[in-house]
Amino acid sequence: MSKLPLLTGKELISFLKTLGFIEKRQKGSHVFLSHKDGRSTVVPVHSGETIGRGLLSKILTDIEITKEEFSKLIK
């Protein structure tokens, strides 16, 4: 299995929007996104920082996408 790529919060939000997620609200640096089928997640946006692989793995679990599917879709 390959390592997950390092993405910034803004890059991850852009990716999630291509999957049909929309920004519901923001509290501080945390953006809440949801999908019309009920899936939702929170993405922190800190300028100049990448999302850690552990947090990215948790977000993928929230949106019900496997790491392999994510790797194929992100390319």
A tleap script that builds the chain and sets N, CA, C and O, in Angstrom:
source leaprc.protein.ff14SB
mol = sequence {
  NMET SER LYS LEU PRO LEU LEU THR GLY LYS
  GLU LEU ILE SER PHE LEU LYS THR LEU GLY
  PHE ILE GLU LYS ARG GLN LYS GLY SER HIE
  VAL PHE LEU SER HIE LYS ASP GLY ARG SER
  THR VAL VAL PRO VAL HIE SER GLY GLU THR
  ILE GLY ARG GLY LEU LEU SER LYS ILE LEU
  THR ASP ILE GLU ILE THR LYS GLU GLU PHE
  SER LYS LEU ILE CLYS
}
set mol.1.N position { 0.847 -1.181 0.000 }
set mol.1.CA position { 0.000 0.000 0.000 }
set mol.1.C position { 0.891 1.243 0.000 }
set mol.1.O position { 1.893 1.297 0.714 }
set mol.2.N position { 0.528 2.216 -0.788 }
set mol.2.CA position { 1.318 3.433 -0.892 }
set mol.2.C position { 0.949 4.405 0.219 }
set mol.2.O position { -0.116 4.320 0.831 }
set mol.3.N position { 1.873 5.330 0.455 }
set mol.3.CA position { 1.615 6.358 1.464 }
set mol.3.C position { 0.589 7.355 0.927 }
set mol.3.O position { 0.492 7.583 -0.279 }
set mol.4.N position { -0.157 7.928 1.832 }
set mol.4.CA position { -1.105 8.973 1.452 }
set mol.4.C position { -0.330 10.244 1.112 }
set mol.4.O position { 0.682 10.535 1.750 }
set mol.5.N position { -0.783 10.993 0.130 }
set mol.5.CA position { -0.086 12.244 -0.220 }
set mol.5.C position { -0.327 13.313 0.843 }
set mol.5.O position { -1.327 13.286 1.560 }
set mol.6.N position { 0.600 14.238 0.927 }
set mol.6.CA position { 0.438 15.368 1.843 }
set mol.6.C position { -0.282 16.487 1.113 }
set mol.6.O position { 0.167 16.943 0.061 }
set mol.7.N position { -1.391 16.924 1.667 }
set mol.7.CA position { -2.200 17.993 1.076 }
set mol.7.C position { -2.422 19.087 2.102 }
set mol.7.O position { -2.415 18.836 3.307 }
set mol.8.N position { -2.619 20.304 1.614 }
set mol.8.CA position { -3.024 21.379 2.523 }
set mol.8.C position { -4.535 21.266 2.722 }
set mol.8.O position { -5.207 20.522 2.008 }
set mol.9.N position { -5.052 21.992 3.675 }
set mol.9.CA position { -6.490 21.985 3.917 }
set mol.9.C position { -7.267 22.474 2.705 }
set mol.9.O position { -8.299 21.903 2.354 }
set mol.10.N position { -6.772 23.534 2.063 }
set mol.10.CA position { -7.463 24.081 0.891 }
set mol.10.C position { -7.484 23.074 -0.256 }
set mol.10.O position { -8.495 22.947 -0.947 }
set mol.11.N position { -6.376 22.357 -0.465 }
set mol.11.CA position { -6.327 21.349 -1.526 }
set mol.11.C position { -7.316 20.224 -1.248 }
set mol.11.O position { -7.989 19.742 -2.160 }
set mol.12.N position { -7.405 19.805 0.019 }
set mol.12.CA position { -8.333 18.739 0.381 }
set mol.12.C position { -9.780 19.188 0.209 }
set mol.12.O position { -10.616 18.412 -0.252 }
set mol.13.N position { -10.081 20.424 0.571 }
set mol.13.CA position { -11.442 20.944 0.396 }
set mol.13.C position { -11.799 20.986 -1.085 }
set mol.13.O position { -12.917 20.627 -1.455 }
set mol.14.N position { -10.878 21.417 -1.934 }
set mol.14.CA position { -11.123 21.435 -3.385 }
set mol.14.C position { -11.418 20.034 -3.896 }
set mol.14.O position { -12.324 19.844 -4.709 }
set mol.15.N position { -10.656 19.053 -3.423 }
set mol.15.CA position { -10.883 17.664 -3.823 }
set mol.15.C position { -12.265 17.197 -3.380 }
set mol.15.O position { -12.987 16.571 -4.156 }
set mol.16.N position { -12.636 17.500 -2.136 }
set mol.16.CA position { -13.933 17.069 -1.618 }
set mol.16.C position { -15.086 17.716 -2.394 }
set mol.16.O position { -16.130 17.096 -2.594 }
set mol.17.N position { -14.893 18.949 -2.824 }
set mol.17.CA position { -15.928 19.612 -3.617 }
set mol.17.C position { -16.129 18.911 -4.957 }
set mol.17.O position { -17.248 18.884 -5.470 }
set mol.18.N position { -15.075 18.346 -5.533 }
set mol.18.CA position { -15.231 17.605 -6.794 }
set mol.18.C position { -16.030 16.326 -6.577 }
set mol.18.O position { -16.609 15.784 -7.518 }
set mol.19.N position { -16.062 15.843 -5.333 }
set mol.19.CA position { -16.842 14.641 -5.007 }
set mol.19.C position { -18.282 14.970 -4.620 }
set mol.19.O position { -19.065 14.069 -4.321 }
set mol.20.N position { -18.633 16.255 -4.624 }
set mol.20.CA position { -20.002 16.651 -4.315 }
set mol.20.C position { -20.221 17.177 -2.915 }
set mol.20.O position { -21.363 17.412 -2.520 }
set mol.21.N position { -19.159 17.368 -2.154 }
set mol.21.CA position { -19.291 17.937 -0.814 }
set mol.21.C position { -19.431 19.449 -0.925 }
set mol.21.O position { -18.880 20.073 -1.831 }
set mol.22.N position { -20.176 20.024 0.011 }
set mol.22.CA position { -20.326 21.478 0.036 }
set mol.22.C position { -19.948 21.990 1.423 }
set mol.22.O position { -20.110 21.299 2.428 }
set mol.23.N position { -19.440 23.220 1.448 }
set mol.23.CA position { -19.095 23.847 2.724 }
set mol.23.C position { -20.381 24.271 3.421 }
set mol.23.O position { -21.159 25.058 2.882 }
set mol.24.N position { -20.596 23.751 4.609 }
set mol.24.CA position { -21.784 24.110 5.386 }
set mol.24.C position { -21.520 25.327 6.255 }
set mol.24.O position { -22.320 26.261 6.302 }
set mol.25.N position { -20.375 25.302 6.949 }
set mol.25.CA position { -20.053 26.403 7.841 }
set mol.25.C position { -18.577 26.338 8.188 }
set mol.25.O position { -17.883 25.374 7.865 }
set mol.26.N position { -18.120 27.380 8.850 }
set mol.26.CA position { -16.739 27.426 9.295 }
set mol.26.C position { -16.696 28.015 10.682 }
set mol.26.O position { -17.365 29.008 10.967 }
set mol.27.N position { -15.907 27.403 11.546 }
set mol.27.CA position { -15.716 27.933 12.894 }
set mol.27.C position { -14.215 28.041 13.111 }
set mol.27.O position { -13.523 27.037 13.281 }
set mol.28.N position { -13.732 29.252 13.103 }
set mol.28.CA position { -12.289 29.453 13.204 }
set mol.28.C position { -11.609 28.916 11.964 }
set mol.28.O position { -11.942 29.308 10.845 }
set mol.29.N position { -10.659 28.023 12.159 }
set mol.29.CA position { -9.929 27.470 11.027 }
set mol.29.C position { -10.485 26.123 10.570 }
set mol.29.O position { -9.881 25.468 9.721 }
set mol.30.N position { -11.614 25.704 11.112 }
set mol.30.CA position { -12.195 24.408 10.769 }
set mol.30.C position { -13.407 24.582 9.853 }
set mol.30.O position { -14.361 25.289 10.177 }
set mol.31.N position { -13.337 23.918 8.703 }
set mol.31.CA position { -14.407 23.996 7.710 }
set mol.31.C position { -15.219 22.712 7.783 }
set mol.31.O position { -14.661 21.618 7.700 }
set mol.32.N position { -16.527 22.837 7.937 }
set mol.32.CA position { -17.438 21.710 8.011 }
set mol.32.C position { -18.029 21.477 6.625 }
set mol.32.O position { -18.631 22.379 6.041 }
set mol.33.N position { -17.855 20.263 6.099 }
set mol.33.CA position { -18.373 19.921 4.778 }
set mol.33.C position { -19.358 18.773 4.903 }
set mol.33.O position { -19.219 17.910 5.770 }
set mol.34.N position { -20.364 18.774 4.019 }
set mol.34.CA position { -21.318 17.669 4.011 }
set mol.34.C position { -21.701 17.332 2.580 }
set mol.34.O position { -21.523 18.128 1.657 }
set mol.35.N position { -22.229 16.132 2.427 }
set mol.35.CA position { -22.672 15.621 1.134 }
set mol.35.C position { -24.167 15.391 1.241 }
set mol.35.O position { -24.686 15.162 2.333 }
set mol.36.N position { -24.860 15.450 0.119 }
set mol.36.CA position { -26.318 15.293 0.162 }
set mol.36.C position { -26.754 13.909 0.623 }
set mol.36.O position { -27.901 13.730 1.032 }
set mol.37.N position { -25.839 12.906 0.563 }
set mol.37.CA position { -26.196 11.561 1.023 }
set mol.37.C position { -25.964 11.361 2.522 }
set mol.37.O position { -26.153 10.259 3.039 }
set mol.38.N position { -25.550 12.438 3.227 }
set mol.38.CA position { -25.428 12.367 4.677 }
set mol.38.C position { -24.005 12.289 5.211 }
set mol.38.O position { -23.799 12.461 6.412 }
set mol.39.N position { -23.030 12.038 4.367 }
set mol.39.CA position { -21.645 11.990 4.831 }
set mol.39.C position { -21.187 13.403 5.169 }
set mol.39.O position { -21.597 14.372 4.530 }
set mol.40.N position { -20.328 13.505 6.186 }
set mol.40.CA position { -19.806 14.827 6.551 }
set mol.40.C position { -18.427 14.670 7.186 }
set mol.40.O position { -18.064 13.596 7.665 }
set mol.41.N position { -17.674 15.760 7.179 }
set mol.41.CA position { -16.351 15.764 7.789 }
set mol.41.C position { -15.943 17.194 8.104 }
set mol.41.O position { -16.612 18.149 7.708 }
set mol.42.N position { -14.844 17.324 8.814 }
set mol.42.CA position { -14.289 18.626 9.181 }
set mol.42.C position { -12.844 18.666 8.701 }
set mol.42.O position { -12.086 17.719 8.912 }
set mol.43.N position { -12.464 19.773 8.049 }
set mol.43.CA position { -11.098 19.930 7.551 }
set mol.43.C position { -10.498 21.197 8.155 }
set mol.43.O position { -11.062 22.281 8.007 }
set mol.44.N position { -9.346 21.065 8.841 }
set mol.44.CA position { -8.683 22.255 9.357 }
set mol.44.C position { -7.909 22.958 8.244 }
set mol.44.O position { -7.260 22.301 7.429 }
set mol.45.N position { -7.973 24.277 8.205 }
set mol.45.CA position { -7.246 25.051 7.196 }
set mol.45.C position { -6.283 25.976 7.932 }
set mol.45.O position { -6.678 27.008 8.474 }
set mol.46.N position { -5.012 25.583 7.939 }
set mol.46.CA position { -3.959 26.379 8.559 }
set mol.46.C position { -2.965 26.711 7.459 }
set mol.46.O position { -2.392 25.806 6.852 }
set mol.47.N position { -2.753 27.982 7.195 }
set mol.47.CA position { -1.896 28.374 6.081 }
set mol.47.C position { -0.481 27.832 6.260 }
set mol.47.O position { 0.114 27.927 7.333 }
set mol.48.N position { 0.034 27.264 5.176 }
set mol.48.CA position { 1.396 26.746 5.177 }
set mol.48.C position { 1.569 25.385 5.814 }
set mol.48.O position { 2.689 24.878 5.865 }
set mol.49.N position { 0.505 24.778 6.299 }
set mol.49.CA position { 0.612 23.468 6.945 }
set mol.49.C position { -0.149 22.427 6.151 }
set mol.49.O position { -1.192 22.711 5.563 }
set mol.50.N position { 0.389 21.216 6.144 }
set mol.50.CA position { -0.285 20.112 5.467 }
set mol.50.C position { -1.098 19.317 6.477 }
set mol.50.O position { -0.855 19.370 7.683 }
set mol.51.N position { -2.065 18.581 5.955 }
set mol.51.CA position { -2.877 17.691 6.785 }
set mol.51.C position { -2.030 16.450 7.070 }
set mol.51.O position { -1.480 15.852 6.145 }
set mol.52.N position { -1.925 16.071 8.307 }
set mol.52.CA position { -1.164 14.871 8.671 }
set mol.52.C position { -1.821 13.616 8.102 }
set mol.52.O position { -3.028 13.587 7.862 }
set mol.53.N position { -1.024 12.599 7.893 }
set mol.53.CA position { -1.547 11.368 7.298 }
set mol.53.C position { -2.582 10.687 8.196 }
set mol.53.O position { -3.520 10.065 7.697 }
set mol.54.N position { -2.417 10.800 9.501 }
set mol.54.CA position { -3.398 10.220 10.423 }
set mol.54.C position { -4.741 10.917 10.325 }
set mol.54.O position { -5.784 10.263 10.292 }
set mol.55.N position { -4.721 12.241 10.277 }
set mol.55.CA position { -5.961 13.012 10.147 }
set mol.55.C position { -6.595 12.773 8.784 }
set mol.55.O position { -7.814 12.645 8.676 }
set mol.56.N position { -5.765 12.712 7.741 }
set mol.56.CA position { -6.287 12.436 6.403 }
set mol.56.C position { -6.964 11.076 6.362 }
set mol.56.O position { -8.006 10.920 5.725 }
set mol.57.N position { -6.384 10.098 7.033 }
set mol.57.CA position { -6.985 8.765 7.103 }
set mol.57.C position { -8.346 8.826 7.800 }
set mol.57.O position { -9.286 8.159 7.368 }
set mol.58.N position { -8.465 9.613 8.867 }
set mol.58.CA position { -9.739 9.782 9.584 }
set mol.58.C position { -10.776 10.455 8.698 }
set mol.58.O position { -11.943 10.065 8.702 }
set mol.59.N position { -10.357 11.471 7.934 }
set mol.59.CA position { -11.275 12.160 7.027 }
set mol.59.C position { -11.771 11.196 5.956 }
set mol.59.O position { -12.947 11.224 5.596 }
set mol.60.N position { -10.882 10.342 5.442 }
set mol.60.CA position { -11.294 9.351 4.441 }
set mol.60.C position { -12.308 8.367 5.024 }
set mol.60.O position { -13.234 7.941 4.334 }
set mol.61.N position { -12.130 8.011 6.288 }
set mol.61.CA position { -13.104 7.142 6.955 }
set mol.61.C position { -14.449 7.864 7.068 }
set mol.61.O position { -15.497 7.258 6.842 }
set mol.62.N position { -14.424 9.149 7.416 }
set mol.62.CA position { -15.651 9.944 7.536 }
set mol.62.C position { -16.425 9.982 6.214 }
set mol.62.O position { -17.652 9.881 6.202 }
set mol.63.N position { -15.693 10.129 5.100 }
set mol.63.CA position { -16.366 10.268 3.801 }
set mol.63.C position { -16.537 8.927 3.088 }
set mol.63.O position { -17.004 8.865 1.951 }
set mol.64.N position { -16.143 7.847 3.790 }
set mol.64.CA position { -16.348 6.479 3.310 }
set mol.64.C position { -15.654 6.205 1.976 }
set mol.64.O position { -16.252 5.662 1.047 }
set mol.65.N position { -14.381 6.593 1.903 }
set mol.65.CA position { -13.546 6.311 0.738 }
set mol.65.C position { -12.304 5.594 1.240 }
set mol.65.O position { -11.717 6.005 2.241 }
set mol.66.N position { -11.895 4.529 0.560 }
set mol.66.CA position { -10.687 3.818 0.962 }
set mol.66.C position { -9.455 4.593 0.523 }
set mol.66.O position { -9.529 5.466 -0.341 }
set mol.67.N position { -8.336 4.266 1.123 }
set mol.67.CA position { -7.077 4.925 0.775 }
set mol.67.C position { -6.719 4.669 -0.686 }
set mol.67.O position { -6.188 5.546 -1.367 }
set mol.68.N position { -7.016 3.459 -1.159 }
set mol.68.CA position { -6.711 3.114 -2.550 }
set mol.68.C position { -7.564 3.942 -3.517 }
set mol.68.O position { -7.063 4.446 -4.522 }
set mol.69.N position { -8.853 4.074 -3.206 }
set mol.69.CA position { -9.745 4.894 -4.042 }
set mol.69.C position { -9.270 6.346 -4.049 }
set mol.69.O position { -9.267 7.001 -5.092 }
set mol.70.N position { -8.872 6.840 -2.885 }
set mol.70.CA position { -8.407 8.218 -2.784 }
set mol.70.C position { -7.150 8.434 -3.634 }
set mol.70.O position { -7.036 9.435 -4.341 }
set mol.71.N position { -6.222 7.497 -3.557 }
set mol.71.CA position { -4.997 7.613 -4.342 }
set mol.71.C position { -5.281 7.657 -5.829 }
set mol.71.O position { -4.620 8.390 -6.565 }
set mol.72.N position { -6.260 6.878 -6.285 }
set mol.72.CA position { -6.621 6.887 -7.711 }
set mol.72.C position { -7.320 8.188 -8.097 }
set mol.72.O position { -7.059 8.729 -9.171 }
set mol.73.N position { -8.199 8.695 -7.243 }
set mol.73.CA position { -8.965 9.889 -7.546 }
set mol.73.C position { -8.150 11.168 -7.487 }
set mol.73.O position { -8.437 12.118 -8.215 }
set mol.74.N position { -7.143 11.207 -6.637 }
set mol.74.CA position { -6.384 12.435 -6.412 }
set mol.74.C position { -5.396 12.699 -7.560 }
set mol.74.O position { -4.943 13.831 -7.728 }
set mol.75.N position { -5.062 11.689 -8.335 }
set mol.75.CA position { -4.082 11.865 -9.428 }
set mol.75.C position { -4.614 12.663 -10.564 }
set mol.75.O position { -3.905 12.889 -11.545 }
savepdb mol mol.pdb
quit
